[in-house]
């Protein structure tokens, strides 16, 4: 074996190129023959993402057959085995990285017109609610002094409008919840659901770890050769590449799981309190002619207001819990906590580049490919920071559009207060119409403020979100654009690695 920096025609890559493609592709397509695998490069794209699910399901068979394939090449020299194993590790790492990026791209995908249609549904609910409050406040103001002047047709119309708006608002949330469910089914079919994705990543990680162990044993068996230290350094870089890719996937997986859970819980709760609100409006409609319904109507308004107030808080808590559980799940499945030492990796990369600057230009044949992937990964920190930054701002805007933690508790508290005033008027002053209508009037004032905030807030949040996303799109910084550019760069790196 010669691991030195002066390799003859029997260098590390010379005769192991054929074996690299054969073993690597055998893991992805166990039904192919070894000869067919060795002649066909693996290209994983969005259009063939079913292969991810197939790979995850057939991991045991693939690993077993790959072991047999390794045994069948035992006649190859140590140099060839070294080059082959290194190339396989790089290609497996590239596949893992590609899957991680595609997973983020597909699993976090939002329907194209979601923002607009959800805005229309919620704005309709808020606007009809505001219309009800104005009409009800006007009638209650009259009734404080002249109860007989209260117009029953106006109250009927106002309450019917509020009920219709609540139904529309709740239906909008049901539509988006259904849309998320359909997207989840689509993701599962393509192998991008959380369970299948984890299985694929775990299987791919086992493959990489197996190759790393074989390479390490091969290098350790020849410590007396001149290139030993360079080979050890390359091994350290390969391990950090592995750590970086799994840490990146773990973050993507947890972040996506947390946000989707937040969304689904919010839509479910929003639909629920809209239903309660609609029931309250219906009871209020009956209460115009049958006062016994006024009390239950206001109780329902209190409940719906309280639900609106706590919905974003509960949703956020559910999202954080789901995110934490996602981390714990992947950690238990891979048997370790994903950790990437950015500083050590950067230092090792610099050392590798110094070796590549050797005077005679002859180095271990796999090192240029390793360096290309290392440079790509080194830039991952900046890429991930940028992606996380833009995603955070976009999601904050989306949460505002959903009446997030800042706006919804205030609006919910005002609507609940209105319901409390209504309950006092209905139960305490049920035989004193002037005082009863006076309490209704006070509640309507508070409710008008709340529905006004919701109406204006919806419009402002939509405009700010669209403006921000338009700017990002123009600068090619939308999360989807960043990921696609990253995938294109990864393809360039893969072409270089395949030249080993």
Rosetta blueprint (number, residue, H / E / L):
1 X L
2 X L
3 X L
4 X L
5 X L
6 X L
7 X L
8 X L
9 X L
10 X L
11 X L
12 X L
13 X L
14 X L
15 X L
16 X L
17 X H
18 X H
19 X H
20 X H
21 X H
22 X H
23 X H
24 X H
25 X H
26 X H
27 X H
28 X H
29 X L
30 X L
31 X L
32 X L
33 X L
34 X H
35 X H
36 X H
37 X H
38 X H
39 X H
40 X L
41 X L
42 X L
43 X L
44 X L
45 X L
46 X H
47 X H
48 X H
49 X L
50 X H
51 X H
52 X H
53 X H
54 X H
55 X H
56 X H
57 X H
58 X L
59 X H
60 X H
61 X H
62 X H
63 X H
64 X H
65 X H
66 X H
67 X H
68 X H
69 X H
70 X H
71 X H
72 X H
73 X L
74 X L
75 X L
76 X L
77 X L
78 X H
79 X H
80 X H
81 X H
82 X H
83 X H
84 X H
85 X H
86 X H
87 X H
88 X H
89 X H
90 X H
91 X H
92 X H
93 X H
94 X H
95 X H
96 X H
97 X H
98 X H
99 X H
100 X H
101 X H
102 X H
103 X H
104 X H
105 X H
106 X H
107 X H
108 X L
109 X L
110 X L
111 X L
112 X L
113 X L
114 X H
115 X H
116 X H
117 X H
118 X H
119 X H
120 X H
121 X H
122 X H
123 X H
124 X H
125 X H
126 X H
127 X H
128 X H
129 X H
130 X H
131 X H
132 X H
133 X H
134 X H
135 X H
136 X H
137 X H
138 X H
139 X H
140 X H
141 X H
142 X H
143 X H
144 X L
145 X L
146 X L
147 X H
148 X H
149 X H
150 X L
151 X L
152 X H
153 X H
154 X H
155 X H
156 X H
157 X H
158 X H
159 X H
160 X H
161 X H
162 X H
163 X H
164 X H
165 X H
166 X H
167 X H
168 X H
169 X H
170 X H
171 X H
172 X H
173 X H
174 X H
175 X H
176 X H
177 X H
178 X H
179 X H
180 X H
181 X H
182 X H
183 X H
184 X H
185 X H
186 X H
187 X H
188 X H
189 X H
190 X L
191 X L
192 X L
193 X L
194 X H
195 X H
196 X H
197 X H
198 X H
199 X H
200 X H
201 X H
202 X H
203 X H
204 X H
205 X H
206 X H
207 X H
208 X H
209 X H
210 X H
211 X H
212 X H
213 X H
214 X H
215 X H
216 X H
217 X H
218 X H
219 X H
220 X H
221 X L
222 X L
223 X L
224 X L
225 X L
226 X L
227 X L
228 X H
229 X H
230 X H
231 X H
232 X H
233 X H
234 X H
235 X H
236 X H
237 X H
238 X H
239 X H
240 X H
241 X H
242 X H
243 X H
244 X H
245 X H
246 X H
247 X H
248 X H
249 X H
250 X H
251 X H
252 X H
253 X H
254 X H
255 X H
256 X H
257 X H
258 X H
259 X H
260 X H
261 X H
262 X H
263 X H
264 X H
265 X H
266 X H
267 X H
268 X H
269 X H
270 X H
271 X H
272 X H
273 X H
274 X H
275 X H
276 X H
277 X H
278 X H
279 X H
280 X H
281 X H
282 X H
283 X H
284 X H
285 X H
286 X H
287 X H
288 X L
289 X L
290 X L
291 X L
292 X H
293 X H
294 X H
295 X H
296 X H
297 X H
298 X H
299 X H
300 X H
301 X H
302 X H
303 X H
304 X H
305 X H
306 X H
307 X H
308 X H
309 X H
310 X H
311 X H
312 X H
313 X H
314 X H
315 X H
316 X H
317 X H
318 X H
319 X H
320 X H
321 X H
322 X H
323 X H
324 X H
325 X H
326 X H
327 X H
328 X H
329 X H
330 X H
331 X H
332 X H
333 X H
334 X H
335 X L
336 X L
337 X L
338 X L
339 X L
340 X L
341 X L
342 X H
343 X H
344 X H
345 X H
346 X H
347 X H
348 X H
349 X H
350 X H
351 X H
352 X H
353 X H
354 X H
355 X H
356 X H
357 X L
358 X L
359 X L
360 X L
361 X L
362 X L
363 X L
364 X L
365 X L
366 X L
367 X H
368 X H
369 X H
370 X H
371 X H
372 X H
373 X H
374 X H
375 X H
376 X H
377 X H
378 X H
379 X L
380 X H
381 X H
382 X H
383 X H
384 X H
385 X H
386 X H
387 X H
388 X H
389 X H
390 X H
391 X H
392 X H
393 X H
394 X H
395 X H
396 X H
397 X H
398 X H
399 X H
400 X H
401 X H
402 X L
403 X L
404 X L
405 X L
406 X L
407 X H
408 X H
409 X H
410 X H
411 X H
412 X H
413 X H
414 X H
415 X H
416 X H
417 X H
418 X H
419 X H
420 X H
421 X H
422 X H
423 X H
424 X H
425 X H
426 X H
427 X H
428 X H
429 X L
430 X L
431 X L
432 X L
433 X H
434 X H
435 X H
436 X H
437 X H
438 X H
439 X H
440 X H
441 X H
442 X H
443 X H
444 X H
445 X H
446 X H
447 X H
448 X H
449 X H
450 X H
451 X H
452 X H
453 X H
454 X H
455 X H
456 X H
457 X H
458 X H
459 X H
460 X H
461 X H
462 X H
463 X H
464 X H
465 X H
466 X H
467 X H
468 X H
469 X H
470 X H
471 X H
472 X H
473 X H
474 X H
475 X L
476 X L
477 X L
478 X L
479 X H
480 X H
481 X H
482 X H
483 X H
484 X H
485 X H
486 X H
487 X H
488 X H
489 X H
490 X H
491 X H
492 X H
493 X H
494 X H
495 X H
496 X H
497 X H
498 X L
499 X L
500 X L
